[in-house]
Amino acid sequence: MGKSTGSGSLALWMFNLKKIEIIKTYKSSWYSGPAVKLGPGVIAGEAYQAVSAAGYRIVAPECGLTGMAGGYTQGVGHSQLTTAYGLAPDQVLEWEVVTPSGQYLTATPKQNEDLYWALAGGGGGTYGIVLSMTVRAFPDGPVAGGALIIDNTNNTAFWEAIAIWFNTAPSFVKDTPNNVQFLVTNATLYVFDFILPDQPVSAINSLLSTYLPELTSRNLTYNLTTYQSRNYVANLEKSYGNLPYGHLCPNYPVISSRLIPRATVLNRTANAELMSVFREITQDGTWFVGCSIINTAESNNTKIRPSHPPNSVHPAWREAIAYCNPNRPWDFKDPSGSLEAKYKLVNEYFPAMEKATPGSGVYLNEMDPLYKGDWKGTMYGGNYERLLEIKKKYDKWGVMYGHFAVGFDEFYLDGRGRLCEK
């Protein structure tokens, strides 16, 4: 979104702060167990390798190139392990922070708790400079994985099958640790990764027991493959490539994100409207919609995900069954065509997605900077005013500025590109 870029500004390059410390027993008033302390220069691939070697798994992004302690966790990072353990901010035990005024602080649920709350989901590059982040780690173990490919051999039947897929999605993750990642094009529904932690491959067949007959009844052919991995990283590498970098990281895509409410896909009319939007987006063959089926609902009856302290995660995440990204690669040989695609995204496709999912939100780190909607409500929900108060407490001079960051609208760029207070 351009948050890390500013002409004439001072940027702090955190890449070389590579501290990784495995803590076998972290103790606090609300958590006792394994943890890992990460410097802000640690990318996900490096973190995965270190914790996996120690026998643990952590909530981290699929793209190995992504920095862990910065915008990812501070911007409500999601993961293939989100349904199992919660969102990335839910894992944070403490932040080590330097504020814009020069204070060196430790922020936990009990110490500087307002800063802890804001950093855990209120957006990166806004409240202070994070020098380290300590998060929960979990015992590693086997993971069942696989892929499912459905080709569009009959357009009507194909889109019926996709509608049923979304309608069935809540059952894939209800009371389970499962995650399912897929993309929709005008030619294929490609489920490129089933992630079933601590389960046998037979669980995938059980998961699809009601869905596959729907394909057969519509004469749609499919190819299902399954496999068992010894641990989480081994499963991740099968679909995303070898760590620390992987090979599926976005290459400067034209992209936005939308959280898909559980209530939307369970309502036949609302689900049909959403499918119409996806069909419109993908019809020319240059766009696809990538999605991940998740469950982060909070309930006293949930035995899957551990509890966590209060944080500033947008409430729409707790109601979502998936997040979806309308996506198109940036064509460096045709920048004007790619820019035209961005305008089509922000003027047509994304407003249609918002209309089909009223009251929902977005993933802060995957939004087109040309977005024209209600950015405060869409990106921060009802947390915005409190976040702004905390922002002004710790950064009263507005030193830390970012596009669509909290407090963004209290400044403007003048005709010479200078940042000015309103």
N, C-alpha and C positions, 0 to 999 in steps of 0.2 A: 504493500500500500504506500510505499514511499516514506514510512515512518523513520527509517534509518538514514534518509538522505536529505540534505539541506545545503543549498549553495551558500558558501560563505560561513557555514556554521562550524562549530567544534564538535567532532565526533570522537568517541572513545572506542578504540579498537581492543576488544576483549579477548581476541582469539588465542593469545598465548597464556591465558590464565587457565591452565589445564589440570588443576588439582582434582584428583579422584581419590576419595578415602572411603573404604568399606568399614562400616561401623557394625560390628556383630550384635551389640546390644545398646541401642539408644534408649534412654530413659527420660520420660517427662511425665507430667501429671495426667496426660491423656493417652500416651502411647509408650509401649515398651517392646522393643523388637529390633530386627535388623534395619539398617538404613545405609544410605550412601550420600556423601557430601561431594558436591560437584562445583567446580569453578565455572564462571560464565563463558569460558572459551571451550568448554567440553562439548563436542558434538555428540549426537545420539549414538552414532556408530561406535565411538570410543567408549561411551558409557555402557552400551550393551556388552561390548567385549569384556570390559572389566568386571561387571557384575555377574555375567554369565560364567566367567572363569571362577568366580567365588561361590557359584552355586545358587545365584539369585536371579530374579527378573524384576524389572521396574516398568512403570508406566512412562513410555517415551514414544516419540514419533516414529513412523515407519521409515521416513527419509533419513538416512544416516548422516546427511550433511547438516541437519537442523541443530542449531544451538539449543541446549536444554534449559538453562536458567534464565534466559532472556525472554523474548517475545513469545516463545512457545508456551512455557508454563504460565507466565504472567498474562498471556492472552487466551487462557482456557484451552490448553492443548488437549487434543484427543489422541487416542491410541488404539491399537488392536486389543489392548488389555483394559480398555475403559469399562466395559461391562463387568469384567471380573473384579476390578479394584477401584474404579472411579476415574474421574478426570485428573489431569496432571496437577492442577492446583489443590485437589483434594489430598494429594500425597505429601504436601510440604509440611515439614516439621519446624523449620526455621529458615530465615533469610539473614544473611550478613550484608549490611547495606551502608553506603555512604550517602547522606542526603545532599542536596544542592547547597545547603548552608555549611557543609563540612562536618556534620555530625557522623560519627561512626556508631552504628546501632545494630543490635540483634533484635529481629522481629519474630516473635512466636505468638501462639494463641494466648499467652499470658503476659508477654512483655512487648511493649509497643504494639499492642494488638490491633490498633487501627491501621498501622502501616502493614502489618502482616495481612490483614483482611484485604487491603487495597491491592497489594502486590499479587495476591492469589486470585487472579482473574480480572483485575481492573485495567489491564493493558500494559505493555512494555514501554520502557523509555519515558516514564511519566512521573514517578514518585521518588525515585532514588536510583543509585547505581549499585546493582547487586554484585557483590564480590564472591558470594557462594550461596548455594541452596542445598539444604539437606532434605532428602525425601525418603519415604518408606521403601524398603525392599521386601520382596516376597520369595519364599522358597521356590526354586525352579523345578520343572518336571516335564513329562512328555506332553506333546500337543498334537492333536489330530488336525490335519489340514487337507485341503483339496481344492478342486476347481470344477466349475460347471459352465459349459458353453451351449447356448441355445441360438440357433441361426434363424433369421427371419425368412422362412420359406412361404409364409402366408401372412400378409401384413395384418389382417384383422385378428387372426389367431395369435400372432406374435404380441400385439399390444394388449390383447386380453390376458395373455400369460404374464406380461409385465405388471399389469394391474393386480392380478392375483398374487404375484410375488410380493408386491408392497403390502397388500392386505394381509398376507401371511406373516410378514416380517416380525410383528410383535411376538409371535409364538417362537421364533428362532432364538430370542434372547430373554424371554420371560423366565425368571428364576434360574438362570444359567449364567456362566461366565463367558458366553459365546460372543464372537464378533464375525460379521460377514461383510466382505468388501467386494464391490462390483462396479461395472460401468455399463451404461446403456448407450448404444448407437442406433442408427436407423436400420442396421443390419444384424446386430448381435446383442444379446444379453450375456455379458461375460462376467461370471462370478469368479474372480481370479484368486480369491483367498477365503477359505473357511478357516477360522481360528477357534478351536475348541480345546481350551487348556485342560490338562489332566483328565482327558477322556480318550477312549479308543476310537478308531476310525469308524466302527459300526455306528457311533453316535451321529455321524453325518447322514448315514442312510435313514436313521430314525428321524432326524431333523427334516428330511425331505420326503417323508413317507406320504404326506398328503399332497405335496406339490407336484412331484413327478407324474402321478396319474393325470393331473390337469394337462400336462404337456402331451402325454400319450393320447388323451381323448381329443386333442386338437391336431393330431398328426404332426406335431412339432418334434423333430429329432433333437437329441441332446447328447452331450458327451460329459460324463462325470468321472473324475479321477480323484482318488483319495490316497493319503499317505500318513504315516506316523513319523513324527520327529522326536528326537531324544530330549529336546528342550525348546524353549521359546525362540532363541536366536536361530537355531537350526531351521525352524519352521519359517521364520521371517525371511531368511536368506533364500528360501526356495522361490518366493514370489518377488522379493525386492532386490535380490542380488547380494553379492558378498559384501560384508562390512569391511572397513568402516563407512564406505560411501554408498554402496548399492547402485542400482541403475534405473530406478523408477522415479527419481526426484523430478518435479516439474521443471521444464526448460522454458522459463519466462512465459508462462501461459497467460492467456486471457481468461480470467477466472473470477468467480464470486462464490459465495457459499450461502446455504440456507438450511436452517434446522427444520426438519420435517416432523411436525407433531404426531404423536401416537394417535390422537383423536382423528387426524386427517385421514390416515390410511385405513382406519377402521370404519369410517363412514363411506358408504358406497358412492354417494354423489360427490363428496369432497375428493375422494381418491380418483375418481374419473376425471375431475377437473385438473388435478395435478398431472395425471397421465397425458392429458391433452397438451399441457404446457411442455412436458418432456418430448412429446411427439413433434411439437412445433420447433423446439430447439434443435433437435437432431435431424430434421427432415432433409437438409441439404448435404449431409454426409461429412461436413467439416467440423461439427461440434459433437461432443459427447457429454453425458452427465455421469460423473463418478460419485458413488455413494458408499457410506459405511453404516451398517445396521448396528445400533448401540442401545444400551439401556443404562441410564444414570439416575433413574427415579429413586427418590428417597422415601423410605417407608420403614416403620418399626418392624415390619414383618419380613424385610429383605435380609436374607442370610448370606447373600453372595458378596456384596460389597461392604467393606468395613466402614464404620462411621468416621466422620471428619469434623474438624472445627468449622465454625462459620467462615465463609469466604465470599468474594464478590463475583462469583460465577453468575452469568446471566441466567435467570430462572428458567428461560426457555430450554436450556440444556436438559433440565430435569424432566421436561415433558416430551422430549424428542425421542423418536424411534430411529432416526437417521439424520445424518447431515449429508447434503448433496451439493456438488459443484458443477454448474455449467462450465464447460472447459473447452478451450481451443488453443492449440500451440501457436506461439508467436512465430510468424514467418519473417525471418530477417531479410529475405530476398524481396519481400513485398510489405514493407512497413506501413504504407498507406492503407493496404487492404486489412492489415492487422488492426490498425487504429479504427478503421470502419467497423470491424468486428467488435471492438470495445464499445463503440457507441451503440451498436445494436444490442449488446449485452445490457448496458445500463439504461437504455431507453425503451427496450421492448421485453427482452427475455426475463431480466431480473424483476421488473415490476409485475410481470405475469406470475412469477414464482411467489412473490409476496402476496399477491391477491389470492392465490390458491392455498396459502398457509398463513392466514391472518393472525396477528398477535405473536408470531414467533420471532426468532432472532437469527443471528449469524455467528460464524466463527471469525473472531477479530482479525486473524492473520491471513485470511483468504477472502479478501474483498477488493473489488476494483476501486482504485482511488477516485474514479469519476462518479461514484455512487451518488444518487440525487435524493434519496429518501430521508426518513427521520433517523439520522445516524445515532443520535443519543439513545433513543428507545430501542432501535434495532441492534445496536452494538453493546449497550450497557443495561438496558431495561430500567427497572425501578431503582437500581443502585447508583444512578448517575449523580444525583445531588450529594449523596454522602461521599462518593468518590471525589467530587469537586472540592468538598470541604477538606478532605485529607490531602488532596493535591496542594491546596493553598497553605495548609499548615506546614508541610514539609518543603514546598517549593514556592515560597511567597513571591519570588521575583519572576517566576515563569521561565526559569532557565531551561527546563526540559520541555521541549515542544515536539509534537508529532502530528502528522496528518490524521484527523479523526481521533486523536488522543483526547483524554479528558482535559477540558480547558482550551481545546483547539480554537473554538469560535471566539475567544477573547483576544485574538490577534488577527492580523491580516497582512497580506503581502502587498506592498505598494508597487508603483509602476516600474521601479528599478529592481524589484525582487527582494527588497529588504523586509524583514519581519518587524511589524509594528504593533504596539498595543492599541486597542480600540479606545 
